[in-house]
Amino acid sequence: MEVLKKIYRSQLFKISSLNSLSIILKIGIGLVTSKLLAVFVGPSGMALVGNLRNFMTSVESISTLGFQNGIVKYVAEIKEDKPRLQKLLSTVFISLVFVAVFLSGVLFFFASFWNQEIFGNNYQYKSVFKALALALPWYVISIFLISVLNGLGSFKRVIWINSIGNAIGLLVSIVLILEYRTFGALLAIVVSPALLFFVSFYFVNKEIDIFKSISRSAFDLEIIKNLSSYSLMALVSSVLGPLVFLAIRNNIIQTLDYNQAGYWETMMRISTYYMLFASTILTVYFLPKLAVAKNNQETKTVFWNYYKGILPVFIVGVTIVYFLRFYIVKLLFTREFLPVTTLFFWQLVGDVLKVASLILGYQFFAKKLTVAFIVTELLSLSITYFSSIFLVSIYGIEGIVMAHALTYFVYLVVLGIYFRKSLF
C-alpha cells in the first residue's frame, strides 16, 4: 500500500496521468479526423496527406533552426539567472522570426515549384503552400513559447496547450474537409498549427512576461553558437528524415500504386496516435531531467525510471492494439482500408524497439553529443531507406514495416553499446 501511495504522489505519476488524458483527447480527435479523411479523401488522398506532412516536418525544423531541445535545456539550466535568460530568449526569438519570414517568402513565391515536387503534375494545390507561407511565422513563435514553458518546468501548461491546440485543429479539419475534401485536408494541416500561437501565448504570459524579456540589445551571437549543435542534429533528423520518407513513399507509388502508399500512411497515422504516449512524456518530463543530470548515476536513474515506468505500459498497450487491429481500422477508417491490418505486426515490433531507444536518443540532445547523434541518425536513415527499397521489392507493402523493425533493432543495439556506462 505504501508503494502505491508513493507512486500516486510522485511527480511522474501526476504528469503521466495528465499527459495520458491529453493523449486520449488527441486520439479521440484523431478518430474523427481519420474517419473524415477515409470517407472524403480515400487511400490515394491519404498518400498526398502523408507527403505534405513529411514536407511540413522539414520546413518546421528549418524554420525553428532545430532549437527546440536546446531551448528546453538552456532555459532549464539558467531559469533563475534573469540576465542570461533574457539574452537567450531575445537571441532565439529574433533569429527564429527572421528565418521564418525568409522561408515564408520562399514558400509563397515558389508555390508552383513546391506543388510539383510534393504532389506531382497530377495535382494543383499551390494555394496550400501560400497558406503555409502565411501561417509559418505564427507557428514558429508558438513552438518557441512552448519550448520556453517546457524548460521552465511548467509541464501541466505544456500539456494544456497541446490539448487545446488539438481541439482547435479538430474543428478546423472538420470544416475544411467537409467543405473542400482533399484540398481541405491539406489546408487544415498547414493552418491548424498556426492557431496554436494564441493558446501558447496565453499560457506563457501567466508564467513569464515574454515580450518584456525580449530586447534587440540583448541579442548575443555566442548563444547562437551554443545552439548550433542542436541545429545540426535537427537538420539530420527533422529535415533529412522526412525527405527520406518522402522518397520511400514516392518509390512505393512508382513500384506499387497510390493506394498502397496510402495504406502505409494509414499505418503510420495509427502508429502516431499510440506513440504520442511515450514521445510526449519524454519531451515534457524526461528531457529536462536528462538535461540537468550531473553524472552517470543520475542519468542511469532517469533511464531506468523510464524503462520501469513507461516501457512496460507501452508494450501492454500495443499488444492490445494488435489484437484489436481489425476493429481499429474499421472504426478509424473504412473497409477499403482493411489491407492495413497486414502491416500491424512488424510496425508494432518496430515501435516497441523505437520507444526503447528513444530515451537513449534524447541523451544526445540533453548532453549535446552532436557528432555521435549525426553518425547514428545517418546510420538509421540509411538502413531505413535501403532496406525499404529492397524489402518492398520482395514483400510488397509489408516490406516497409519490416524495414521499420530492422532499423530500430539496429538503432537500439548501437545506442545500448554507446551509452552502456550510463545504463549499466
C-alpha positions in Angstrom: 0.0 0.0 0.0 2.8 2.4 0.9 4.4 1.7 -2.5 1.2 2.5 -4.3 0.8 5.7 -2.3 4.4 6.7 -3.2 3.8 6.1 -6.9 0.5 8.0 -6.7 2.2 11.0 -5.1 5.1 11.1 -7.4 5.5 13.9 -9.9 6.0 11.4 -12.8 2.7 9.7 -12.0 0.8 13.1 -11.9 2.4 14.3 -15.1 1.9 10.9 -16.8 -1.8 10.9 -15.8 -2.5 14.4 -17.1 -0.4 13.6 -20.2 -2.5 10.4 -20.7 -5.7 12.4 -20.6 -4.3 14.8 -23.1 -3.2 12.0 -25.4 -6.6 10.3 -25.0 -8.2 13.5 -26.1 -5.8 13.7 -29.1 -6.6 10.2 -30.1 -10.3 10.8 -29.8 -9.8 13.8 -32.1 -7.7 11.7 -34.4 -10.6 9.1 -34.6 -12.8 11.8 -36.0 -10.3 13.3 -38.5 -9.2 9.8 -39.6 -12.7 8.9 -40.4 -13.3 12.1 -42.3 -10.1 11.5 -44.3 -11.1 7.9 -45.0 -14.6 8.8 -46.2 -13.9 12.0 -48.1 -10.2 11.5 -49.2 -9.6 7.8 -49.6 -6.3 5.9 -49.7 -4.8 7.9 -52.6 -5.6 11.2 -50.8 -4.1 9.8 -47.7 -0.8 9.4 -49.6 -0.9 13.1 -50.5 -1.6 14.0 -46.9 1.5 11.9 -45.9 3.7 13.7 -48.5 2.6 17.1 -47.2 3.1 16.1 -43.5 6.7 15.0 -44.3 7.4 18.3 -46.1 5.9 20.2 -43.2 8.1 18.5 -40.8 11.2 19.5 -42.8 10.0 23.1 -43.2 9.1 23.4 -39.5 12.5 22.1 -38.4 14.4 24.5 -40.7 12.2 27.4 -39.6 12.8 26.7 -35.9 16.6 26.1 -36.6 16.3 22.9 -34.6 16.5 25.0 -31.4 13.6 23.4 -29.5 15.6 20.9 -27.5 18.3 23.4 -27.0 15.8 26.0 -25.6 14.5 23.4 -23.2 18.0 22.5 -22.0 19.3 26.1 -21.5 16.1 27.5 -20.0 16.1 24.6 -17.5 19.7 25.4 -16.6 19.5 29.2 -16.4 15.9 30.0 -15.5 17.0 31.6 -12.1 19.6 33.8 -13.8 17.4 36.6 -15.3 20.0 38.5 -17.3 21.2 35.2 -19.0 17.6 34.1 -19.6 16.8 37.4 -21.3 19.8 37.1 -23.6 18.7 33.5 -24.5 15.1 34.5 -25.2 15.9 37.6 -27.1 18.5 35.9 -29.3 16.4 32.9 -30.1 13.2 34.9 -30.8 14.8 37.4 -33.1 16.6 34.6 -35.0 13.5 32.5 -35.4 11.3 35.3 -36.7 13.9 36.3 -39.2 14.3 32.8 -40.6 10.5 32.2 -40.6 9.8 35.3 -42.6 12.5 34.4 -45.1 11.2 30.9 -45.5 7.6 32.2 -45.9 8.8 34.3 -48.9 10.4 31.2 -50.5 7.2 29.2 -50.0 4.9 31.9 -51.3 6.7 33.0 -54.4 7.8 29.4 -55.4 4.4 27.7 -54.7 4.2 26.1 -58.1 7.6 24.5 -57.7 6.7 23.0 -54.3 3.4 21.8 -55.6 5.1 19.8 -58.4 7.8 18.4 -56.0 5.4 17.3 -53.3 2.2 16.4 -55.2 3.4 15.8 -58.8 1.9 17.0 -62.1 -1.5 15.4 -61.5 -2.5 17.7 -58.6 -2.7 21.5 -58.4 -2.6 22.7 -54.8 -0.4 25.8 -55.0 -2.8 27.6 -52.6 -1.7 25.2 -49.8 1.9 26.4 -50.0 0.8 30.0 -50.0 -1.3 29.4 -46.9 1.7 27.7 -45.3 3.8 30.7 -46.0 1.3 33.0 -44.2 0.9 30.6 -41.2 4.6 29.7 -40.7 5.8 32.7 -38.6 2.9 32.2 -36.1 3.6 28.5 -35.7 7.3 29.1 -35.2 6.6 31.6 -32.4 4.3 29.1 -30.8 7.0 26.4 -30.8 9.4 28.9 -29.2 6.9 29.7 -26.5 6.1 26.0 -25.7 9.8 25.2 -25.5 10.3 28.1 -23.0 7.5 26.7 -20.9 8.9 23.2 -21.1 12.3 24.5 -19.9 10.7 26.4 -17.0 9.2 23.0 -15.9 5.6 24.1 -16.5 4.6 20.5 -17.6 0.9 21.0 -16.9 0.7 24.1 -19.0 2.5 22.5 -21.9 0.0 19.6 -21.8 -2.9 22.0 -21.7 -1.6 23.9 -24.7 -1.3 20.7 -26.7 -4.8 19.6 -25.6 -6.5 22.9 -26.6 -4.5 23.0 -29.8 -5.7 19.6 -30.8 -9.3 20.6 -30.1 -8.9 23.7 -32.4 -7.2 21.5 -35.0 -10.2 19.2 -35.0 -12.7 22.0 -35.6 -10.6 23.4 -38.4 -10.2 20.0 -40.0 -13.9 19.1 -39.9 -14.9 22.4 -41.5 -12.3 22.3 -44.2 -12.6 18.6 -45.1 -16.4 18.7 -45.3 -16.2 21.8 -47.5 -13.2 21.1 -49.7 -12.4 17.4 -49.4 -8.7 16.6 -50.2 -7.8 20.3 -50.6 -9.5 21.0 -47.2 -7.5 18.2 -45.6 -4.2 19.6 -46.9 -5.2 23.2 -45.9 -6.1 22.0 -42.4 -2.6 20.6 -41.9 -0.9 23.9 -42.6 -3.4 26.2 -40.9 -4.1 24.4 -37.6 -0.6 24.6 -36.1 -0.5 28.4 -36.5 -3.6 28.8 -34.3 -1.5 27.3 -31.5 0.2 30.7 -31.1 -2.8 32.3 -29.4 -3.1 29.4 -26.9 0.6 29.2 -26.1 0.9 33.0 -25.7 -1.9 33.0 -23.2 -0.3 30.3 -21.0 3.3 31.6 -21.3 2.1 35.0 -20.2 0.9 33.5 -16.9 4.4 32.2 -16.3 6.7 35.0 -17.6 6.2 38.4 -19.4 7.8 37.0 -22.5 7.8 40.1 -24.8 9.3 42.3 -22.0 12.1 39.8 -21.8 12.9 40.3 -25.5 15.2 43.1 -26.5 17.4 43.7 -29.6 20.2 44.9 -27.3 20.3 41.5 -25.6 21.0 39.7 -28.8 24.1 37.5 -28.4 25.8 35.6 -31.2 27.6 33.4 -28.6 24.2 31.8 -27.8 23.6 31.0 -31.5 27.0 29.2 -31.5 26.0 27.2 -28.4 22.7 26.3 -30.0 24.2 25.5 -33.4 24.9 21.9 -32.5 21.2 21.4 -32.0 20.6 22.9 -35.5 23.0 20.3 -36.9 21.1 17.5 -35.1 17.8 18.8 -36.2 19.0 19.1 -39.8 19.8 15.4 -39.9 16.7 14.1 -38.1 13.9 16.5 -38.8 14.9 17.6 -42.3 16.7 14.6 -43.9 14.3 12.1 -42.1 11.1 13.4 -43.7 12.8 13.7 -47.1 13.8 10.0 -46.8 10.2 9.1 -46.0 9.1 11.2 -48.9 11.5 9.3 -51.3 10.3 6.0 -49.9 6.6 6.9 -50.4 7.3 8.0 -54.0 9.1 4.7 -54.6 6.0 2.8 -53.3 3.8 4.9 -55.6 6.0 4.1 -58.6 6.6 0.4 -57.7 3.1 -0.4 -56.4 0.5 2.4 -56.6 -1.1 5.4 -54.7 -3.4 3.1 -52.7 -0.5 1.0 -51.3 1.3 4.2 -50.3 -2.0 5.3 -48.7 -2.1 2.1 -46.7 1.4 2.8 -45.3 0.4 6.4 -44.5 -2.7 5.0 -42.7 -0.5 2.6 -40.6 1.9 5.5 -39.8 -1.1 7.6 -38.7 -2.3 4.9 -36.3 1.2 4.4 -35.0 1.5 8.2 -34.4 -1.5 8.0 -32.0 -0.2 5.5 -29.6 3.4 6.7 -29.9 2.3 10.0 -28.5 2.1 8.5 -25.0 5.8 7.8 -25.0 7.1 10.7 -27.1 5.2 13.4 -25.2 6.1 12.2 -21.7 9.7 12.0 -23.0 9.8 15.6 -24.2 7.8 17.1 -21.3 9.2 15.1 -18.4 12.4 13.1 -19.2 14.3 15.5 -21.4 14.5 18.3 -18.7 15.6 15.6 -16.2 18.4 14.3 -18.5 19.5 17.9 -19.2 20.2 18.6 -15.5 21.6 15.1 -14.7 25.2 15.7 -13.5 26.7 12.3 -13.7 26.3 8.7 -15.0 24.5 7.6 -11.8 21.8 10.4 -12.1 21.4 9.6 -15.9 21.1 5.9 -15.1 18.3 6.7 -12.6 16.4 8.7 -15.3 16.9 5.9 -17.9 15.6 3.1 -15.6 12.7 5.2 -14.3 11.6 5.3 -18.0 12.2 1.6 -18.6 10.4 0.5 -15.5 7.5 3.0 -15.6 6.8 3.8 -19.3 8.1 0.9 -21.5 6.1 -2.0 -19.9 2.8 0.1 -20.1 3.6 0.8 -23.8 4.2 -2.9 -24.5 0.9 -3.9 -23.0 -0.9 -1.1 -24.9 0.5 -2.1 -28.3 -0.3 -5.8 -27.6 -4.0 -4.8 -27.1 -3.8 -2.7 -30.3 -2.6 -5.7 -32.3 -5.5 -7.9 -31.2 -8.0 -5.1 -31.9 -6.4 -4.2 -35.3 -9.4 -5.1 -37.4 -11.8 -3.1 -35.2 -9.4 -0.2 -35.1 -9.1 0.0 -38.9 -12.9 -0.3 -39.4 -13.6 2.3 -36.7 -11.0 4.9 -37.7 -11.3 4.4 -41.5 -13.5 2.3 -43.8 -13.5 -1.3 -45.1 -11.5 0.0 -48.0 -8.5 0.3 -45.6 -8.6 -3.3 -44.3 -5.4 -4.3 -46.1 -3.6 -2.1 -43.5 -4.2 -4.9 -40.9 -1.4 -6.9 -42.5 1.1 -4.2 -41.6 0.4 -4.1 -37.8 2.8 -6.9 -36.6 6.1 -5.5 -37.9 5.0 -1.9 -37.3 4.3 -2.7 -33.6 7.6 -4.6 -33.2 9.4 -1.6 -34.7 7.6 0.8 -32.4 8.4 -1.1 -29.2 12.1 -1.1 -30.3 11.8 2.6 -31.1 10.3 3.5 -27.7 13.1 1.5 -26.0 15.7 3.5 -27.9 14.0 7.0 -27.7 15.2 7.7 -24.1 18.8 6.9 -25.2 18.4 9.1 -28.3 17.2 12.0 -26.1 20.5 11.9 -24.2 22.2 13.1 -27.4 20.2 16.3 -27.1 20.4 16.6 -23.3 24.2 16.4 -23.4 24.7 18.0 -26.8 26.5 14.9 -28.2 26.4 16.3 -31.8 28.8 14.1 -33.7 27.5 10.8 -32.1 23.9 11.8 -32.8 24.6 12.6 -36.5 26.5 9.4 -37.1 23.8 7.2 -35.5 21.0 9.1 -37.2 22.6 8.8 -40.7 23.1 5.1 -40.0 19.4 4.8 -39.1 18.2 6.7 -42.1 20.4 4.7 -44.4 19.1 1.4 -43.1 15.5 2.7 -43.4 15.9 3.8 -47.0 17.9 0.9 -48.4 16.1 -1.9 -46.5 12.7 -0.3 -47.5 13.6 -0.3 -51.2 14.9 -3.9 -51.0 12.1 -5.4 -48.9 9.3 -3.6 -50.7 10.6 -5.2 -54.0 10.3 -8.6 -52.4 7.4 -8.5 -49.9 5.4 -5.6 -51.4 4.0 -3.0 -48.9 4.6 -5.3 -45.9 8.4 -4.8 -46.6 8.2 -1.2 -45.5 7.2 -2.2 -41.9 9.8 -5.0 -41.8 12.4 -2.3 -42.7 11.0 -0.2 -39.8 11.5 -3.0 -37.3 15.0 -3.8 -38.6 16.0 -0.1 -38.4 15.1 0.2 -34.7 16.6 -3.1 -33.8 20.0 -2.0 -35.1 19.5 1.5 -33.6 18.7 0.2 -30.1 21.7 -2.1 -30.2 24.1 0.7 -31.3 22.7 3.2 -28.7 22.8 0.5 -25.9 26.5 -0.1 -26.6 27.3 3.7 -26.8 25.5 4.5 -23.5 26.4 1.3 -21.7 28.2 3.2 -18.9 25.0 5.2 -18.2 22.8 2.2 -18.5 24.7 -0.5 -16.6 
